[in-house]
Amino acid sequence: MPQLNPGPWFAILVFSWLLFLAVIPTKILNHISPNKPTPTSAEKHKTGPWYWPW
């Protein structure tokens, strides 16, 4: 039974993960985001206290 011999299955598992970790991140990182992040201003918004109507 092949389940009792971990040799070839472990090698297939390791090589598939190495392929996954080498190819997939490069394909994902090559995509260009359509919405570039805009820089935020350094000034903080002035917030006042909230007055409840009751």
C-alpha positions as CSV (number, residue, x, y, z in Angstrom):
1,M,0.0,0.0,0.0
2,P,1.5,3.4,-1.0
3,Q,0.3,5.1,2.2
4,L,2.8,3.1,4.3
5,N,5.8,4.4,2.3
6,P,6.1,8.2,2.9
7,G,9.2,8.6,0.7
8,P,7.8,9.6,-2.7
9,W,4.6,11.2,-1.2
10,F,6.7,13.4,1.1
11,A,8.9,14.5,-1.8
12,I,5.8,15.3,-3.9
13,L,4.4,17.3,-1.0
14,V,7.6,19.3,-0.5
15,F,8.2,20.0,-4.2
16,S,4.6,21.1,-4.7
17,W,4.8,23.5,-1.8
18,L,8.1,24.9,-3.1
19,L,6.5,25.4,-6.4
20,F,3.5,27.0,-4.8
21,L,5.6,29.3,-2.7
22,A,7.9,30.3,-5.6
23,V,5.4,30.9,-8.4
24,I,2.1,32.1,-6.8
25,P,3.5,35.1,-4.9
26,T,5.3,36.4,-8.0
27,K,2.2,36.2,-10.0
28,I,0.1,38.0,-7.3
29,L,2.7,40.7,-6.8
30,N,2.9,41.4,-10.5
31,H,-0.7,42.7,-10.6
32,I,-1.2,46.4,-10.6
33,S,-3.7,48.0,-8.3
34,P,-6.1,50.2,-10.1
35,N,-6.5,52.5,-7.0
36,K,-3.3,54.0,-5.9
37,P,-3.3,55.0,-2.2
38,T,-3.3,58.7,-1.6
39,P,-1.0,60.2,1.0
40,T,-2.8,61.4,4.1
41,S,-2.2,64.8,5.5
42,A,-0.3,65.2,8.7
43,E,-2.9,67.5,10.3
44,K,-5.4,65.9,12.6
45,H,-9.1,66.6,12.3
46,K,-10.5,68.7,15.0
47,T,-13.3,66.9,16.8
48,G,-15.6,68.5,19.4
49,P,-17.6,66.9,22.1
50,W,-20.9,65.3,21.2
51,Y,-24.0,66.9,22.7
52,W,-26.9,64.5,23.2
53,P,-30.3,66.0,22.4
54,W,-31.9,64.9,25.7
